[in-house]
Amino acid sequence: MEVHFTPELEEKLNDLAALSGRPANVWVQDAIAGLVDELAETQNMLDRRYDEIKSGKVKLIPGDEAFARLLERINARGSQSA
């Protein structure tokens, strides 16, 4: 696999490699591995939530009701700090 970076990003990566003593390709591999792990976790969480909604375990809240609840919480916090 080949990955191309903008000159600016490549310069930053090379600077980081020079400062740290770790090769640039190791930084890229670590960054991508972390990103892939996060994406997999997010996908698993979304799959679980979808299954919970589909099974009826979790009830959906209409958008306008959710927004009203959020505004109530914001207003309550604002009045607590005053």
Secondary structure, 3 states (H helix, E strand, C coil): CCCCCCHHHHHHHHHHHHHHCCCHHHHHHHHHHHHHHHHHHHHHHHHHHHHHHHHCCCCCCCHHHHHHHHHHHHHHHHHHHC
